[in-house]
């Protein structure tokens, strides 16, 4: 729509300029016709026609220059031969009109073609630079993930064994013995914290060594149904409305259904935690340009612009109790399935996390 409006404005501007230049040529002809005698002005008027001709050639190329040259020719002829110069000079002037309009216009067209060529080249270079920058950032993130993954795996194994011993000892103490309220509370804290730390270690290990995906064709509707049902149980009494917007005719996607459910559930729960009661969390799916796009959209306060690039870095979190591994793990899983997970702020508030997958045909072509 905007493109058509720009074209319409440009065409309107072109014809307005041509009309003004044609009116200028007609005004010169009128002045020539109204000037009495064969004085010096009669030799000046033919030269004035070069002004609109050159302007038209510079703005509209050889077509515009030649058009105004022909109109100037008609105006000069209409002014009357008796008040013009000698017939031979008269004809030479007309030929010069056509030559000036055509040659200057051709030069202008060539310059414009070169300018467009340079602009296209600059845009291509800019696009290549952006892709290189993205790949470079991806490589740096992959290096960080690899290093942190190895460290996490080592620490997780070293911590899990004594943690299991602590949990087991607490369980043995609880069996068959009666404790006062204070001691019982201490045992309860030991067991609950061991359980929490064990869950955290499991997350570390999943991050360090995620299992390879088992790709298969899956209906996105079935995954979304499971995710929203699980999310509704997870939020408890918090009043959040879930909307599912799937474009008609969306084909099955190539993914690991279990991992895809894990990723989407993580994104949907994050969205609900960032949203106020009464808000709407939308999961939208459409397919365009050979890709399937799954967007999780919330109406929360969003993430600060300077923090968006850090969201997929390990241990970065905006939550008070977050570990900073949920989104990096999701990003890693999506990448292993051949997709891309990105985030951006919504103009009206909140965030959108988008997963892009190449469609089955696009995967085969690649």
HELIX and SHEET records of a PDB file:
HELIX    1   1 UNK A    2  UNK A   34  1                                  33    
HELIX    2   2 UNK A   41  UNK A   78  1                                  38    
HELIX    3   3 UNK A   81  UNK A   83  5                                   3    
HELIX    4   4 UNK A   87  UNK A  174  1                                  88    
HELIX    5   5 UNK A  181  UNK A  208  1                                  28    
HELIX    6   6 UNK A  220  UNK A  234  1                                  15    
HELIX    7   7 UNK A  257  UNK A  274  1                                  18    
HELIX    8   8 UNK A  305  UNK A  310  5                                   6    
HELIX    9   9 UNK A  326  UNK A  336  1                                  11    
HELIX   10  10 UNK A  360  UNK A  365  1                                   6    
SHEET    1   A 2 UNK A 216  UNK A 218  0                                        
SHEET    2   A 2 UNK A 253  UNK A 255 -1                                        
SHEET    1   B 5 UNK A 241  UNK A 246  0                                        
SHEET    2   B 5 UNK A 280  UNK A 288  1                                        
SHEET    3   B 5 UNK A 291  UNK A 297 -1                                        
SHEET    4   B 5 UNK A 351  UNK A 358 -1                                        
SHEET    5   B 5 UNK A 339  UNK A 345 -1                                        
END                                                                             
